[in-house]
Amino acid sequence: MEKFKYSDLLRRLEGFDAWLIGMGLTPRPNDRVHEAIKILRKADEASRKGHETGIYSDIQPGDWFPIIEALEAHDVFTAFQNEPSPAIAAELKRALSGPIQPVDENPKNRDGRNIWFELALAAEWKLRGASVCIEEPDLRLVRDGIAFLVACKRCHP
């Protein structure tokens, strides 16, 4: 597994907004991914200060989930940045909706995180060498000439 410093992730995500714009989407500074990137910047700053002072107190327990989403954003961007697919653009538009924290989800606003899960899973497979398409039912994975249709579902309390 590849290890990243916060600063590495931030540098690799620099083209994220340009990618969205290239697909006809408007970056919103308060969507889930952009809020996650803000938390990643905060973590990077705390890490740099912590190396000097030994105190890393700027990172709060509520910051860890957005940092994971920033890592997923990195994977989605890395996997699909050279595929200006209308299907990916449509899924990204949906995926960037919804509340920042999962605790604030309800049946009316959880679509974004559900779609984000599909994109993150597709990105992980693609980064591991699989051929992945975003299509119904959710994903089409081709591995060793065998096609798998995958419907992604998350459990909701």
MOJOTA-V222753 format. One record per residue. SS is DSSP state (H for helix, E for strand, C for the rest). PSI is psi in degrees with one decimal (999 if undefined). OMEGA is omega in radians with two decimals (NA if undefined). Layout:
ss | psi | omega
SS | PSI | OMEGA
SS | PSI | OMEGA
//
This chain:
ss | psi | omega
C | 132.4 | 3.13
C | 137.7 | 3.11
C | 140.9 | 3.14
C | 145.7 | 2.90
C | 156.0 | 3.09
H | -42.2 | -3.12
H | -34.7 | 3.09
H | -46.1 | 3.14
H | -44.2 | 3.13
H | -43.8 | 3.14
H | -41.7 | -3.13
H | -23.8 | 3.13
C | 1.8 | -3.10
C | -31.6 | -3.12
C | 5.0 | -3.06
H | -48.0 | -3.12
H | -41.6 | 3.11
H | -36.4 | 3.09
H | -46.9 | 3.11
H | -46.5 | -3.14
H | -41.4 | 3.12
H | -22.8 | 3.10
C | 8.7 | 3.10
C | 13.6 | 3.14
C | 152.9 | 3.11
C | 115.5 | 3.10
C | 135.7 | 3.10
C | 124.2 | -3.05
C | -10.4 | -3.10
C | 15.2 | 3.06
C | 174.0 | -3.05
H | -43.1 | -3.10
H | -42.0 | 3.14
H | -34.2 | 3.04
H | -37.7 | 3.09
H | -38.8 | 3.11
H | -35.8 | 3.06
H | -42.8 | 3.11
H | -37.2 | 3.09
H | -40.3 | 3.07
H | -42.0 | 3.10
H | -43.3 | 3.13
H | -39.3 | 3.11
H | -44.4 | 3.11
H | -44.2 | 3.12
H | -38.9 | 3.13
H | -45.2 | 3.12
H | -44.0 | 3.10
H | -39.4 | -3.12
H | -34.5 | 3.09
H | -29.6 | 3.13
H | -39.8 | -3.00
H | -20.1 | -3.06
C | 4.2 | -3.13
C | 119.1 | -3.12
C | 36.3 | -2.95
C | -8.5 | -3.13
C | -18.0 | -3.12
C | 122.6 | -3.13
C | 157.3 | 3.12
C | -34.6 | 3.13
C | -9.4 | 3.14
H | -19.0 | -3.02
H | -39.8 | -3.14
H | -46.7 | 3.08
H | -32.5 | 3.10
H | -38.9 | 3.07
H | -41.1 | 3.11
H | -33.7 | 3.07
H | -38.7 | 3.08
H | -41.4 | 3.07
H | -39.2 | 3.10
H | -40.4 | 3.08
H | -46.4 | -3.12
H | -44.7 | 3.13
H | -46.3 | 3.13
H | -47.9 | -3.12
H | -43.2 | -3.08
H | -36.6 | -2.96
H | 5.0 | -3.05
C | -24.3 | 3.13
C | 15.6 | 3.10
C | 87.1 | -3.13
C | 59.3 | -3.08
C | 135.1 | 3.04
H | -33.2 | 3.13
H | -42.0 | 3.12
H | -41.2 | 3.11
H | -43.9 | 3.13
H | -41.9 | 3.13
H | -39.2 | 3.11
H | -40.7 | 3.13
H | -45.5 | 3.11
H | -41.1 | -3.06
H | -28.8 | -3.09
C | 3.1 | 3.11
C | 170.7 | 3.04
C | 173.1 | -3.08
C | 158.6 | -3.12
C | -44.3 | -3.11
C | 139.2 | 3.13
H | -30.8 | -3.12
H | -21.2 | -3.14
H | 4.6 | 3.13
C | 153.0 | 2.99
C | 174.2 | -3.10
C | -23.9 | -3.11
C | -20.0 | -3.04
C | 13.7 | -3.07
C | -0.9 | -3.12
H | -42.1 | -3.10
H | -47.5 | -3.12
H | -32.3 | 3.07
H | -45.7 | 3.13
H | -38.0 | 3.11
H | -39.5 | 3.10
H | -44.0 | 3.12
H | -47.1 | -3.13
H | -41.7 | -3.14
H | -40.7 | 3.11
H | -44.5 | 3.11
H | -41.2 | 3.13
H | -43.1 | 3.14
H | -45.8 | 3.13
H | -45.1 | -3.12
H | -42.8 | 3.13
H | -18.8 | 3.09
C | 8.1 | 3.02
C | 2.2 | -3.14
C | 157.3 | 3.01
E | 121.8 | -3.06
E | 135.6 | 3.04
E | 142.5 | 3.04
E | 110.0 | -3.14
C | 172.9 | 3.12
C | 138.4 | 0.20
C | -41.8 | 2.98
C | -52.3 | -3.11
E | 148.3 | 3.02
E | 115.5 | -3.12
E | 129.8 | 3.06
E | 123.5 | -3.13
E | 124.5 | -3.14
C | 39.8 | 3.09
C | 1.7 | -3.14
E | 128.5 | -3.14
E | 135.4 | 3.07
E | 128.5 | 3.03
E | 126.3 | -3.02
E | 126.4 | 3.01
C | 118.2 | -3.10
C | 129.4 | 3.11
C | 139.3 | 3.02
C | 148.1 | 3.05
C | 136.0 | 3.11
C | 130.2 | 3.12
C | 999 | NA
//
